[in-house]
Amino acid sequence: MGISYNQEARVFRLDTPGSTYLISLVDEMGFVCHAYYGRKIPDDNMNYLLRVNPQFLPFRESGQQTNVLDELPLEYPCHGLGDFRESCLRVETEEGHRVCGLTYLSHKIYGGKPALPGLPATHGGQEDCATLELRCRDEALGLEVSLLYTAFENLDVICRSARIENCGDRPLRLTAALSACLDMDNRSFDLITLHGSWAYERMINRRPLSWGKQGVSSRRGISSHQEQPFLALAERDANQSHGQVYAMHFVYSGNFIAQAEMRQQELVRVVMGIDTESFGWKLGPGESFQTPEAVLAYSSTGLDGMTHALHDLYRRHLTRGPWRDKPRPSLVNNWEATYFDFDSDKLLDIARTAAGRGIEMLVLDDGWFGCRNTDDNSLGDWFVNEKKLPGGLKRLADEINKLGMKFGLWVEPEMVSPDSELFRAHPDYALQIPGRSPMLSRTQLVLDLSREEVRRCVYDQLHKVLSSANIEYVKWDMNRSLTDVAGFCLEADRQGELFHRYVLGVYDLQERLLHDFPDLLLENCASGGGRFDPGMLYYSPQIWTSDNTDAIDRLRIQEGTALIYPLSTMGAHVAACPSHTNGRVTPFETRGLVSLPGCFGYELDLTKLTGEELDMIPGQLENYRKYGPVFHGGDYYRLASYGENQEYDALMAVSKDKRVAVVDYVHVMSRQQRRSVLLALRGLDEEKRYRSSESGEIRSGAGWMYGGLLLPTMKGDFLGKLIVLEEV
């Protein structure tokens, strides 16, 4: 088991294959302190790192509690007793007092990992991981907090959360309940985050960690296009394959804060959890609150080590269901082909062309329900528009199935149009504040999914639709942020709970869907990548990466995404050209290369392609069938970044047995008198010998990695190559 307790030293030890995490109980009061996190070491007692002056012990008698607490590295800091850095826990009493302090009460260590009721979380059995529950107490408040730590047996990952219980006889109010804290010394760290906007999600931003508070957050009700619930501290000289990296990622789909703070003595505190600006939770006697999970990953081998740990964790211990390990079907989505202008005949024309080239699924996007011919009506009316689709979805699905293809469907269950039967019957189902006209976005409002009767109404409609035909895939969309957040059924002192209750409602709906349709392939979407977070991966093994389907823009979007997410989670399609996003014209072959590493498909009108383009599709699908398992199940390496060099982009995936490697190279912009590109490969077995599909040359893994792969100069922009190295 990877967790132990040294009773003499009063130290808890959490070991992963390459890291050690030490927690110390300090002073007779039992302050729970962070002693060490980093490369694996044999030592238990590293308490000298706490920097506690012996003359200040015991704290109660020294008269120096405040001075010590403001510098003490704490596992779960609280507000009001002298630690003036960011708090994980803030509690308010009926009298308005806001002081809390936790000390050790008890602990237990066991194999496996408990589920978090109502929340997505990583999972593992006794053979995969071990868990420490550290129980702490504030005696004056009657408040108990269980700090949960899970260390994985084969991954350099520790997962953390907190369960907060009111064991007293008076109500309390939580105004902050974060999930994890990491206190450490500054080591000339850089801070890495992922920022963006609609159609430009997850752009990598790396800058020196500075004084004060810095980080990212969302108050939009979703994890957002603008920020990712992730941050990493990397040593200044750390690169892809060298240096120490500490990462933290939030398994949650709503408002969040991910913050690094550097204070006096160059002390660094990193915290992660539900954003506190719009959060409040009333905790009655006997009630508890469970925080979502934060994933901590440590790497001594640069960004590669961090990436591989997160990829393997999410593939093995977060995604679930029959599609977790199965090859994902290639598909064609009709959105950029037709928008709202379609009928059964048009869809079947696309399907026949797709089937003739080997595409496995047709997905019907927006516009099939209610009176929906534009985007300003009918959301909430989940019944088929038979003027467009005579015979309903069953007839269409049956015809598509006869072609040997699967059938999938787009829905947006979280929204309602003011111009809809649902809203006219139940206007109170939408989030809005009495006496105030609600703010519209895309001419739609958000349903209050914190309410069981609203969820039941939506789900009953969805269940009926999905039961009416052989629908094997659902694209679940969500197209606006939350505003006018007020609940008709919540008391005034519980209105601060609504953002979190909404997210719990979304999780509940998706859990019901998967329970009732266990073989369904679910893909989440939020105006593209607006809710691409680990919480969603618990329900859907893939997420639509971005509404920006331009191949060149997708290079940077997919690079940032792949930094922390497996390639198997990224929806990536060959889209219409000129690009509907920016008008750029790129070759059909290059669009295929950019999309190949993800969940591959087409987002265009196949019936309008040239004969040459149609003839390329079988080859693209063959590459996807053959090398998709390497991209989706192997180890990912970033070889070159177009975002950095502004010339070319290259990624690589190596199968776990190191017998096959695939290099996906895109030459973006030509430069006069540019020498041929030399790529230093990574991840191969030095002793094995590999043949290149490009040149036919055979070299050792060491030769390909340390000598490099030479690519000939390409004349022209937006060109690419797929190079395969196979063991001989």
Secondary structure, DSSP 8 states (H G I E B T S, - for coil): --EEEETTTTEEEEE-SSEEEEEEEETTTTEEEEEEEEE--S-S--GGGG---GGG-SHHHHT-HHHHHTTS-BSS-BSSSS--S--SEEEE-TT-------EEEEEEEEES----TTS------TTTEEEEEEEEEETTTTEEEEEEEEEESSSSEEEEEEEEEE-SSS-EEEEEEEEEEEEEE--SEEEEEEE--TTS--EEEEEE--SEEEEEEE-SSSS-SSB-SEEEEEETT--SSSB-EEEEEEE-SS-EEEEEEEEGGGEEEEEEES-STT--EEE-TT-EEE--EEEEEEESBHHHHHHHHHHHHHHHHT--STTSSS----EEESHHHHTT---HHHHHHHHHHHHHHT--EEEE-S-SBTT-SSTTS-TT--SB-TTTSTTHHHHHHHHHHHTT-EEEEEE-TTEE-SSSHHHHH-GGGB---TTS----BTTBEEB-TTSHHHHHHHHHHHHHHHHTTT--EEEE-------S---TTS-GGGGGGHHHHHHHHHHHHHHHHHHHSTT-EEEE-BTTBTT-SHHHHTT-SEEE--S---HHHHHHHHHHHHTTS-GGGEEEEEE-SS-TTT-----HHHHHHHHTTSEEEEES-GGGS-HHHHHHHHHHHHHHHHHHHHHHHSEEEEEE-HHHHSSEEEEEEE-TTSSEEEEEEEE-S--TT---EEE---S--TTSEEEETTT--EEEHHIIIII-EEE----SSSEEEEEEEEE-
